[in-house]
Amino acid sequence: MKSIIRSCLGLFILLTVITGVLYPVFVTGLAKTLFPNKASGSIVYKGDQAIGSELIGQNFTNAKYFWGRPSATGPQPYNATASSGSNQGPLNPALVDAVKGRIEALQNADPANKQPIPMDLVTASASGLDPEISLQAAQYQASRVAKARKMNIEKVSELIVANTQDRQWGIFGEPRVNVLKLNLALDGS
């Protein structure tokens, strides 16, 4: 019996060292060598100050900024430690009320805009942390941002195009705009 326990304990320690220490150190080292920015969290800097990540959305609410996809995390939006969706189905009255409230807020922010509101501006994602919006969502907000900044709408549209990422490998997903990067480009213009 002692030999079985000793063998099991030895195997447990060996596998803990391999899978809990050696493998993570190897994979982290490889990632930091091949993809240093991504392995470090894709941090975005303004000067020498970290202001966000390309991978996690931020809660922009000022009319002069583009707004991201709604976040379902708690207790505050875009809380990376509480990544989750709302888990509300399409017939749930709470989801219907939340979507109606978001539509109303978008319409109040730009009453002259009669375009259809893109779905990603009124529904949260599965993670609640999306840093990107669809090209249509950015274009929908362009007039509000241009008015709030007293900018030419064409200049805002140029910034949207300049900050649009194409489909991954040209075939997967849809064109998208990183909200933080777009807002930084606006601040720099």
N, CA, C and O of each residue as an XYZ file, in Angstrom:
756
protein
N       0.825     -1.189      0.000
C       0.000      0.000      0.000
C       0.875      1.262      0.000
O       0.570      2.232     -0.693
N       1.976      1.243      0.789
C       2.853      2.397      0.857
C       3.488      2.678     -0.497
O       3.670      3.836     -0.875
N       3.829      1.607     -1.233
C       4.462      1.815     -2.540
C       3.486      2.441     -3.532
O       3.886      3.245     -4.374
N       2.222      2.078     -3.437
C       1.208      2.670     -4.329
C       1.037      4.152     -4.008
O       0.987      4.980     -4.918
N       0.948      4.491     -2.725
C       0.798      5.893     -2.311
C       2.032      6.696     -2.735
O       1.914      7.814     -3.237
N       3.214      6.111     -2.527
C       4.466      6.787     -2.909
C       4.501      7.021     -4.429
O       4.895      8.097     -4.880
N       4.092      6.020     -5.213
C       4.061      6.160     -6.677
C       3.061      7.238     -7.108
O       3.356      8.059     -7.977
N       1.893      7.225     -6.498
C       0.864      8.222     -6.824
C       1.330      9.630     -6.455
O       1.156     10.573     -7.227
N       1.922      9.761     -5.274
C       2.424     11.064     -4.827
C       3.557     11.550     -5.727
O       3.620     12.733     -6.062
N       4.443     10.650     -6.117
C       5.538     11.006     -7.023
C       5.016     11.450     -8.378
O       5.499     12.429     -8.945
N       4.028     10.727     -8.898
C       3.424     11.093    -10.178
C       2.704     12.439    -10.075
O       2.775     13.258    -10.991
N       2.023     12.658     -8.974
C       1.328     13.928     -8.738
C       2.322     15.090     -8.738
O       2.074     16.111     -9.379
N       3.424     14.952     -8.038
C       4.445     16.008     -7.972
C       5.074     16.224     -9.352
O       5.261     17.367     -9.767
N       5.397     15.157    -10.058
C       5.994     15.261    -11.381
C       5.050     15.993    -12.352
O       5.475     16.908    -13.058
N       3.783     15.592    -12.384
C       2.832     16.229    -13.295
C       2.542     17.674    -12.887
O       2.306     18.518    -13.751
N       2.556     17.968    -11.599
C       2.375     19.349    -11.137
C       3.517     20.228    -11.625
O       3.291     21.348    -12.082
N       4.736     19.725    -11.528
C       5.896     20.494    -11.994
C       5.833     20.679    -13.516
O       6.098     21.772    -14.017
N       5.487     19.624    -14.247
C       5.440     19.719    -15.711
C       4.308     20.646    -16.167
O       4.542     21.590    -16.921
N       3.085     20.374    -15.707
C       1.928     21.122    -16.198
C       1.691     22.441    -15.467
O       1.058     23.344    -16.015
N       2.180     22.562    -14.262
C       1.942     23.776    -13.481
C       3.094     24.752    -13.471
O       2.916     25.911    -13.097
N       4.288     24.306    -13.879
C       5.457     25.198    -13.856
C       6.141     25.222    -15.229
O       6.187     26.269    -15.875
N       6.666     24.092    -15.676
C       7.467     24.068    -16.900
C       6.669     24.481    -18.140
O       7.121     25.324    -18.915
N       5.493     23.895    -18.329
C       4.685     24.218    -19.508
C       4.270     25.699    -19.515
O       4.471     26.358    -20.535
N       3.705     26.254    -18.438
C       3.356     27.684    -18.456
C       4.559     28.604    -18.689
O       4.441     29.599    -19.403
N       5.714     28.283    -18.096
C       6.912     29.105    -18.312
C       7.329     29.037    -19.780
O       7.683     30.058    -20.370
N       7.292     27.846    -20.373
C       7.660     27.681    -21.776
C       6.706     28.455    -22.685
O       7.157     29.204    -23.552
N       5.401     28.287    -22.500
C       4.409     28.943    -23.356
C       4.471     30.465    -23.190
O       4.380     31.195    -24.178
N       4.622     30.944    -21.972
C       4.727     32.391    -21.738
C       5.987     32.947    -22.387
O       5.943     33.997    -23.028
N       7.095     32.261    -22.228
C       8.340     32.708    -22.849
C       8.242     32.733    -24.360
O       8.713     33.672    -25.001
N       7.634     31.709    -24.932
C       7.450     31.645    -26.378
C       6.547     32.788    -26.853
O       6.842     33.438    -27.856
N       5.465     33.029    -26.142
C       4.544     34.107    -26.513
C       5.217     35.470    -26.403
O       5.047     36.315    -27.283
N       5.975     35.694    -25.338
C       6.656     36.979    -25.163
C       7.744     37.184    -26.207
O       8.075     38.321    -26.544
N       8.297     36.099    -26.717
C       9.311     36.205    -27.762
C       8.670     36.475    -29.126
O       9.123     37.349    -29.866
N       7.617     35.722    -29.454
C       6.989     35.842    -30.766
C       5.986     36.982    -30.874
O       5.877     37.608    -31.928
N       5.251     37.262    -29.799
C       4.198     38.278    -29.805
C       4.290     39.133    -28.538
O       3.393     39.068    -27.698
N       5.344     39.929    -28.380
C       5.550     40.633    -27.104
C       4.411     41.563    -26.704
O       4.060     41.610    -25.525
N       3.819     42.306    -27.643
C       2.733     43.229    -27.289
C       1.485     42.479    -26.851
O       0.876     42.823    -25.838
N       1.103     41.464    -27.603
C      -0.100     40.700    -27.274
C       0.074     39.920    -25.974
O      -0.858     39.833    -25.175
N       1.247     39.358    -25.761
C       1.492     38.586    -24.542
C       1.480     39.475    -23.299
O       1.276     38.990    -22.186
N       1.700     40.767    -23.492
C       1.705     41.702    -22.362
C       0.362     42.408    -22.194
O       0.265     43.364    -21.424
N      -0.668     41.959    -22.894
C      -2.001     42.516    -22.712
C      -2.411     43.558    -23.727
O      -3.464     44.176    -23.570
N      -1.620     43.778    -24.764
C      -1.930     44.766    -25.800
C      -2.271     46.129    -25.200
O      -3.264     46.756    -25.570
N      -1.433     46.571    -24.271
C      -1.664     47.829    -23.564
C      -1.479     49.010    -24.523
O      -0.543     49.040    -25.323
N      -2.390     49.977    -24.422
C      -2.320     51.198    -25.227
C      -1.805     52.312    -24.327
O      -2.302     52.509    -23.218
N      -0.800     53.040    -24.818
C      -0.181     54.128    -24.048
C      -0.456     55.463    -24.709
O      -0.524     55.569    -25.933
N      -0.610     56.471    -23.885
C      -0.651     57.852    -24.342
C       0.533     58.513    -23.673
O       0.498     58.812    -22.479
N       1.590     58.741    -24.452
C       2.855     59.144    -23.851
C       3.428     57.953    -23.122
O       3.596     56.884    -23.709
N       3.732     58.126    -21.839
C       4.243     57.001    -21.049
C       3.199     56.456    -20.077
O       3.521     55.653    -19.201
N       1.947     56.892    -20.233
C       0.877     56.446    -19.335
C      -0.021     55.420    -20.026
O      -0.517     55.655    -21.128
N      -0.221     54.280    -19.365
C      -1.133     53.257    -19.877
C      -2.563     53.769    -19.714
O      -2.960     54.191    -18.628
N      -3.333     53.727    -20.807
C      -4.707     54.228    -20.738
C      -5.751     53.170    -21.061
O      -6.949     53.442    -20.975
N      -5.322     51.977    -21.430
C      -6.274     50.925    -21.728
C      -5.609     49.771    -22.444
O      -4.385     49.691    -22.542
N      -6.443     48.886    -22.939
C      -5.985     47.727    -23.690
C      -6.768     47.640    -24.990
O      -7.946     47.995    -25.044
N      -6.107     47.166    -26.028
C      -6.802     46.938    -27.290
C      -7.832     45.815    -27.160
O      -8.712     45.677    -28.009
N      -7.723     45.021    -26.108
C      -8.537     43.812    -25.974
C      -9.763     43.964    -25.081
O     -10.638     43.098    -25.089
N      -9.843     45.051    -24.311
C     -10.944     45.233    -23.368
C     -11.571     46.597    -23.604
O     -10.874     47.612    -23.620
N     -12.886     46.622    -23.787
C     -13.596     47.865    -24.032
C     -13.545     48.805    -22.838
O     -13.199     48.411    -21.725
N     -13.895     50.048    -23.096
C     -13.974     51.059    -22.045
C     -15.316     51.756    -22.145
O     -15.941     51.771    -23.205
N     -15.751     52.328    -21.050
C     -17.072     52.943    -20.971
C     -17.010     54.419    -21.371
O     -16.873     55.291    -20.513
N     -17.109     54.696    -22.664
C     -17.166     56.070    -23.155
C     -18.624     56.511    -23.159
O     -19.471     55.824    -23.731
N     -18.930     57.638    -22.535
C     -20.304     58.128    -22.489
C     -20.436     59.564    -22.980
O     -21.550     60.034    -23.208
N     -19.325     60.264    -23.147
C     -19.351     61.641    -23.614
C     -19.730     61.652    -25.097
O     -19.276     60.800    -25.860
N     -20.558     62.614    -25.505
C     -21.030     62.690    -26.888
C     -19.896     62.884    -27.892
O     -20.057     62.565    -29.070
N     -18.754     63.401    -27.445
C     -17.652     63.648    -28.382
C     -16.808     62.401    -28.650
O     -15.838     62.453    -29.407
N     -17.177     61.292    -28.032
C     -16.478     60.029    -28.250
C     -17.422     58.992    -28.848
O     -18.638     59.046    -28.665
N     -16.826     58.052    -29.565
C     -17.596     56.904    -30.030
C     -17.862     56.006    -28.833
O     -17.005     55.841    -27.965
N     -19.031     55.439    -28.793
C     -19.421     54.543    -27.703
C     -19.250     53.107    -28.161
O     -19.506     52.772    -29.318
N     -18.814     52.268    -27.242
C     -18.625     50.860    -27.553
C     -19.900     50.067    -27.380
O     -20.970     50.604    -27.092
N     -19.749     48.797    -27.563
C     -20.868     47.882    -27.357
C     -21.204     47.848    -25.868
O     -20.293     47.868    -25.041
N     -22.490     47.797    -25.504
C     -22.837     47.755    -24.082
C     -22.189     46.569    -23.376
O     -22.001     45.503    -23.961
N     -21.855     46.780    -22.114
C     -21.216     45.745    -21.312
C     -22.214     45.194    -20.294
O     -22.986     45.942    -19.695
N     -22.186     43.883    -20.112
C     -23.074     43.246    -19.146
C     -22.347     42.891    -17.854
O     -22.903     42.201    -16.999
N     -21.107     43.357    -17.705
C     -20.355     43.003    -16.505
C     -20.793     43.858    -15.322
O     -21.381     44.924    -15.502
N     -20.512     43.398    -14.147
C     -20.846     44.144    -12.932
C     -19.650     44.167    -12.014
O     -18.738     43.365    -12.219
N     -19.587     44.999    -11.048
C     -20.563     46.044    -10.734
C     -20.447     47.263    -11.632
O     -21.332     48.118    -11.597
N     -19.389     47.384    -12.442
C     -19.273     48.493    -13.387
C     -19.045     47.916    -14.786
O     -18.622     46.768    -14.922
N     -19.328     48.716    -15.831
C     -19.128     48.219    -17.199
C     -17.666     47.901    -17.493
O     -16.760     48.536    -16.955
N     -17.454     46.924    -18.339
C     -16.133     46.503    -18.821
C     -15.212     46.071    -17.684
O     -14.008     46.325    -17.723
N     -15.770     45.429    -16.694
C     -15.001     44.909    -15.568
C     -14.392     43.572    -15.996
O     -15.088     42.560    -16.083
N     -13.102     43.583    -16.258
C     -12.426     42.382    -16.777
C     -12.424     41.229    -15.782
O     -12.243     40.081    -16.186
N     -12.617     41.498    -14.505
C     -12.648     40.422    -13.517
C     -14.029     39.775    -13.418
O     -14.204     38.787    -12.705
N     -15.003     40.331    -14.128
C     -16.366     39.795    -14.054
C     -16.934     39.569    -15.451
O     -18.103     39.858    -15.706
N     -16.112     39.057    -16.343
C     -16.539     38.845    -17.714
C     -17.732     37.902    -17.771
O     -17.678     36.773    -17.283
N     -18.806     38.385    -18.375
C     -19.991     37.551    -18.551
C     -20.993     38.268    -19.422
O     -20.943     39.488    -19.576
N     -21.888     37.513    -19.981
C     -22.994     38.090    -20.727
C     -24.172     38.293    -19.791
O     -24.106     37.961    -18.607
N     -25.228     38.831    -20.325
C     -26.412     39.062    -19.495
C     -27.180     37.766    -19.265
O     -27.933     37.649    -18.299
N     -26.988     36.791    -20.155
C     -27.701     35.512    -20.102
C     -29.215     35.699    -20.120
O     -29.959     34.904    -19.547
N     -29.658     36.766    -20.789
C     -31.086     37.016    -20.920
C     -31.524     36.629    -22.322
O     -30.906     37.021    -23.312
N     -32.591     35.859    -22.392
C     -33.122     35.433    -23.672
C     -33.931     36.531    -24.331
O     -34.248     37.534    -23.691
N     -34.275     36.359    -25.611
C     -34.975     37.406    -26.342
C     -36.376     37.720    -25.812
O     -36.925     38.778    -26.120
N     -36.949     36.833    -25.035
C     -38.280     37.088    -24.480
C     -38.229     37.618    -23.051
O     -39.271     37.881    -22.451
N     -37.043     37.775    -22.508
C     -36.899     38.264    -21.143
C     -37.238     39.757    -21.102
O     -36.633     40.541    -21.833
N     -38.197     40.164    -20.259
C     -38.575     41.579    -20.184
C     -37.410     42.493    -19.784
O     -37.369     43.650    -20.203
N     -36.474     41.997    -18.990
C     -35.327     42.820    -18.590
C     -34.456     43.152    -19.797
O     -33.967     44.276    -19.909
N     -34.255     42.194    -20.703
C     -33.476     42.447    -21.920
C     -34.214     43.427    -22.821
O     -33.610     44.352    -23.365
N     -35.509     43.229    -22.977
C     -36.313     44.133    -23.811
C     -36.235     45.563    -23.268
O     -36.064     46.511    -24.035
N     -36.360     45.715    -21.952
C     -36.276     47.043    -21.337
C     -34.891     47.659    -21.496
O     -34.769     48.857    -21.752
N     -33.840     46.842    -21.345
C     -32.470     47.347    -21.503
C     -32.233     47.824    -22.930
O     -31.643     48.885    -23.138
N     -32.683     47.058    -23.906
C     -32.506     47.434    -25.308
C     -33.292     48.711    -25.603
O     -32.780     49.608    -26.273
N     -34.522     48.804    -25.116
C     -35.324     50.017    -25.316
C     -34.625     51.232    -24.704
O     -34.604     52.307    -25.305
N     -34.058     51.062    -23.517
C     -33.338     52.161    -22.864
C     -32.118     52.592    -23.660
O     -31.833     53.785    -23.758
N     -31.398     51.637    -24.227
C     -30.212     51.956    -25.026
C     -30.598     52.656    -26.324
O     -29.919     53.585    -26.761
N     -31.685     52.210    -26.935
C     -32.180     52.868    -28.153
C     -32.560     54.312    -27.836
O     -32.211     55.231    -28.576
N     -33.263     54.499    -26.753
C     -33.676     55.845    -26.340
C     -32.465     56.743    -26.075
O     -32.458     57.908    -26.473
N     -31.451     56.211    -25.411
C     -30.245     56.997    -25.126
C     -29.538     57.398    -26.422
O     -29.066     58.529    -26.540
N     -29.460     56.489    -27.392
C     -28.832     56.812    -28.675
C     -29.641     57.859    -29.430
O     -29.072     58.774    -30.025
N     -30.962     57.730    -29.410
C     -31.807     58.704    -30.090
C     -31.744     60.070    -29.412
O     -31.762     61.095    -30.093
N     -31.671     60.099    -28.092
C     -31.561     61.369    -27.367
C     -30.215     62.043    -27.606
O     -30.129     63.270    -27.631
N     -29.179     61.255    -27.780
C     -27.846     61.803    -28.011
C     -27.724     62.428    -29.401
O     -26.915     63.335    -29.597
N     -28.513     61.957    -30.364
C     -28.457     62.484    -31.730
C     -29.853     62.408    -32.344
O     -30.113     61.542    -33.180
N     -30.764     63.315    -31.935
C     -32.161     63.243    -32.396
C     -32.338     63.356    -33.911
O     -33.318     62.848    -34.456
N     -31.405     64.011    -34.593
C     -31.531     64.186    -36.042
C     -31.179     62.913    -36.819
O     -31.506     62.803    -38.001
N     -30.523     61.960    -36.173
C     -30.085     60.738    -36.835
C     -31.271     59.780    -36.979
O     -31.810     59.287    -35.988
N     -31.658     59.531    -38.208
C     -32.804     58.646    -38.479
C     -32.377     57.304    -39.064
O     -33.217     56.527    -39.519
N     -31.070     57.029    -39.055
C     -30.576     55.746    -39.559
C     -31.022     54.616    -38.630
O     -31.255     54.847    -37.444
N     -31.143     53.408    -39.157
C     -31.420     52.271    -38.263
C     -30.243     52.076    -37.299
O     -29.083     52.189    -37.696
N     -30.547     51.789    -36.057
C     -29.504     51.616    -35.046
C     -28.925     50.203    -35.167
O     -29.668     49.223    -35.104
N     -27.601     50.092    -35.341
C     -26.980     48.764    -35.441
C     -27.166     47.953    -34.152
O     -27.127     48.493    -33.046
N     -27.363     46.688    -34.322
C     -27.639     45.784    -33.201
C     -26.553     45.815    -32.131
O     -26.854     45.712    -30.942
N     -25.281     45.956    -32.545
C     -24.210     45.887    -31.555
C     -24.140     47.133    -30.678
O     -23.358     47.152    -29.728
N     -24.916     48.162    -30.951
C     -24.964     49.325    -30.062
C     -26.024     49.185    -28.973
O     -26.073     49.993    -28.045
N     -26.869     48.164    -29.082
C     -27.934     48.004    -28.083
C     -27.917     46.653    -27.371
O     -28.681     46.449    -26.427
N     -27.062     45.729    -27.804
C     -26.977     44.420    -27.148
C     -25.553     44.155    -26.678
O     -24.590     44.483    -27.370
N     -25.432     43.567    -25.511
C     -24.119     43.226    -24.952
C     -23.615     41.929    -25.586
O     -24.398     41.108    -26.064
N     -22.312     41.768    -25.579
C     -21.717     40.553    -26.123
C     -21.686     39.458    -25.062
O     -22.097     39.671    -23.921
N     -21.202     38.305    -25.445
C     -21.113     37.182    -24.505
C     -20.118     37.448    -23.388
O     -20.320     37.004    -22.258
N     -19.043     38.170    -23.692
C     -18.042     38.457    -22.659
C     -18.337     39.740    -21.910
O     -17.930     39.893    -20.758
N     -19.045     40.671    -22.553
C     -19.295     41.970    -21.948
C     -18.089     42.883    -22.000
O     -18.089     43.933    -21.359
N     -17.050     42.509    -22.752
C     -15.793     43.262    -22.762
C     -15.367     43.724    -24.157
O     -14.243     44.199    -24.321
N     -16.223     43.599    -25.154
C     -15.826     43.884    -26.528
C     -15.196     45.261    -26.692
O     -15.796     46.266    -26.312
N     -13.987     45.316    -27.256
C     -13.341     46.606    -27.500
C     -13.702     47.188    -28.864
O     -13.327     48.319    -29.174
N     -14.425     46.428    -29.677
C     -14.684     46.828    -31.053
C     -16.176     46.907    -31.330
O     -16.994     46.251    -30.685
N     -16.497     47.742    -32.320
C     -17.864     47.829    -32.821
C     -17.822     47.594    -34.321
O     -16.759     47.647    -34.939
N     -18.971     47.338    -34.891
C     -19.047     47.143    -36.336
C     -18.810     48.469    -37.047
O     -18.952     49.539    -36.454
N     -18.456     48.389    -38.294
C     -18.271     49.582    -39.108
C     -19.582     50.375    -39.164
O     -19.563     51.605    -39.144
N     -20.703     49.680    -39.232
C     -22.012     50.339    -39.264
C     -22.275     51.102    -37.955
O     -22.843     52.194    -37.980
N     -21.866     50.532    -36.822
C     -22.059     51.199    -35.540
C     -21.220     52.466    -35.447
O     -21.660     53.466    -34.879
N     -20.022     52.427    -35.999
C     -19.177     53.627    -36.007
C     -19.782     54.679    -36.929
O     -19.836     55.856    -36.571
N     -20.232     54.273    -38.104
C     -20.824     55.222    -39.049
C     -22.104     55.834    -38.487
O     -22.391     57.007    -38.726
N     -22.867     55.046    -37.745
C     -24.095     55.560    -37.129
C     -23.774     56.715    -36.159
O     -24.539     57.675    -36.062
N     -22.670     56.618    -35.463
C     -22.320     57.613    -34.451
C     -21.538     58.805    -34.994
O     -21.317     59.778    -34.273
N     -21.119     58.742    -36.249
C     -20.240     59.770    -36.817
C     -20.826     61.175    -36.735
O     -20.111     62.121    -36.405
N     -22.102     61.324    -37.027
C     -22.685     62.674    -37.022
C     -22.723     63.257    -35.611
O     -22.464     64.447    -35.431
N     -23.040     62.443    -34.614
C     -23.061     62.922    -33.232
C     -21.675     63.384    -32.794
O     -21.524     64.448    -32.192
N     -20.670     62.573    -33.102
C     -19.294     62.898    -32.715
C     -18.829     64.159    -33.439
O     -18.199     65.029    -32.838
N     -19.138     64.255    -34.725
C     -18.733     65.434    -35.499
C     -19.368     66.698    -34.922
O     -18.689     67.715    -34.778
N     -20.659     66.649    -34.590
C     -21.338     67.818    -34.003
C     -20.726     68.176    -32.655
O     -20.455     69.347    -32.390
N     -20.507     67.184    -31.805
C     -19.983     67.446    -30.464
C     -18.575     68.026    -30.506
O     -18.200     68.804    -29.629
N     -17.799     67.660    -31.506
C     -16.418     68.141    -31.629
C     -16.293     69.338    -32.578
O     -15.213     69.902    -32.754
N     -17.430     69.711    -33.185
C     -17.423     70.793    -34.176
C     -16.408     70.488    -35.291
O     -15.623     71.338    -35.712
N     -16.472     69.228    -35.742
C     -15.593     68.754    -36.814
C     -16.410     68.528    -38.076
O     -17.634     68.400    -38.028
N     -15.731     68.483    -39.175
C     -16.333     68.142    -40.444
C     -16.648     66.644    -40.434
O     -15.797     65.844    -40.046
N     -17.843     66.256    -40.850
C     -18.246     64.839    -40.857
C     -17.333     64.006    -41.747
O     -17.106     62.829    -41.467
N     -16.808     64.600    -42.816
C     -15.901     63.868    -43.704
C     -14.611     63.490    -42.971
O     -14.084     62.395    -43.167
N     -14.104     64.396    -42.127
C     -12.886     64.116    -41.352
C     -13.129     62.966    -40.372
O     -12.278     62.091    -40.209
N     -14.295     62.973    -39.723
C     -14.640     61.885    -38.800
C     -14.759     60.570    -39.570
O     -14.301     59.527    -39.101
N     -15.371     60.623    -40.745
C     -15.507     59.417    -41.576
C     -14.141     58.892    -42.019
O     -13.930     57.681    -42.081
N     -13.217     59.800    -42.324
C     -11.858     59.384    -42.693
C     -11.173     58.662    -41.528
O     -10.482     57.662    -41.725
N     -11.375     59.182    -40.316
C     -10.785     58.536    -39.139
C     -11.384     57.151    -38.911
O     -10.682     56.227    -38.501
N     -12.676     57.011    -39.176
C     -13.314     55.688    -39.042
C     -12.666     54.716    -40.024
O     -12.283     53.608    -39.648
N     -12.547     55.132    -41.277
C     -11.952     54.267    -42.305
C     -10.506     53.917    -41.935
O     -10.080     52.771    -42.076
N      -9.757     54.921    -41.458
C      -8.347     54.687    -41.109
C      -8.193     53.726    -39.936
O      -7.151     53.086    -39.791
N      -9.225     53.620    -39.097
C      -9.149     52.753    -37.915
C      -9.991     51.494    -38.049
O     -10.260     50.812    -37.060
N     -10.406     51.187    -39.271
C     -11.188     49.978    -39.516
C     -10.245     48.813    -39.790
O      -9.334     48.911    -40.612
N     -10.479     47.716    -39.089
C      -9.719     46.489    -39.323
C     -10.554     45.589    -40.227
O     -11.762     45.447    -40.035
N      -9.907     44.993    -41.202
C     -10.605     44.125    -42.138
C     -10.897     42.776    -41.481
O     -10.493     42.517    -40.348
N     -11.592     41.947    -42.203
C     -11.873     40.582    -41.729
C     -10.553     39.869    -41.445
O      -9.544     40.119    -42.104
N     -10.576     38.977    -40.455
C      -9.359     38.229    -40.151
C      -9.026     37.333    -41.328
O      -9.861     36.562    -41.799
N      -7.780     37.448    -41.798
C      -7.271     36.715    -42.953
C      -8.136     36.945    -44.194
O      -8.100     36.154    -45.136
N      -8.905     38.022    -44.190
C      -9.728     38.381    -45.338
C     -11.019     37.607    -45.483
O     -11.794     37.875    -46.400
N     -11.278     36.632    -44.584
C     -12.488     35.812    -44.747
C     -13.326     35.656    -43.480
O     -14.536     35.444    -43.568
N     -12.708     35.756    -42.307
C     -13.444     35.495    -41.061
C     -13.927     36.786    -40.418
O     -13.187     37.766    -40.336
N     -15.174     36.778    -39.964
C     -15.726     37.924    -39.261
C     -16.122     39.048    -40.198
O     -16.245     38.861    -41.409
N     -16.317     40.206    -39.619
C     -16.726     41.396    -40.354
C     -15.734     42.522    -40.076
O     -15.012     42.471    -39.080
N     -15.687     43.530    -40.935
C     -14.850     44.684    -40.622
C     -15.280     45.283    -39.280
O     -16.466     45.299    -38.951
N     -14.299     45.777    -38.509
C     -14.596     46.263    -37.164
C     -13.694     47.438    -36.825
O     -12.652     47.651    -37.444
N     -14.126     48.194    -35.822
C     -13.398     49.390    -35.416
C     -13.110     49.299    -33.922
O     -14.026     49.113    -33.121
N     -11.838     49.431    -33.546
C     -11.468     49.448    -32.130
C     -11.822     50.826    -31.585
O     -11.265     51.831    -32.028
N     -12.736     50.879    -30.637
C     -13.275     52.145    -30.132
C     -12.195     52.991    -29.454
O     -12.136     54.200    -29.678
N     -11.345     52.381    -28.633
C     -10.299     53.129    -27.963
C      -9.345     53.773    -28.960
O      -9.014     54.952    -28.826
N      -8.903     53.022    -29.949
C      -7.995     53.559    -30.955
C      -8.645     54.680    -31.757
O      -8.000     55.686    -32.051
N      -9.916     54.514    -32.112
C     -10.622     55.553    -32.849
C     -10.749     56.821    -32.018
O     -10.535     57.920    -32.529
N     -11.094     56.678    -30.747
C     -11.215     57.849    -29.881
C      -9.878     58.542    -29.669
O      -9.825     59.769    -29.589
N      -8.803     57.779    -29.576
C      -7.475     58.384    -29.480
C      -7.115     59.131    -30.764
O      -6.506     60.200    -30.718
N      -7.492     58.566    -31.894
C      -7.246     59.257    -33.169
C      -8.037     60.560    -33.230
O      -7.540     61.564    -33.740
N      -9.256     60.550    -32.715
C     -10.053     61.782    -32.661
C      -9.388     62.826    -31.788
O      -9.319     64.000    -32.153
N      -8.898     62.396    -30.631
C      -8.231     63.338    -29.725
C      -6.961     63.908    -30.335
O      -6.567     65.033    -30.030
N      -6.318     63.122    -31.202
C      -5.075     63.565    -31.822
C      -5.278     64.420    -33.060
O      -4.324     65.004    -33.574
N      -6.515     64.499    -33.546
C      -6.751     65.263    -34.785
C      -7.022     66.726    -34.511
O      -7.238     67.499    -35.444
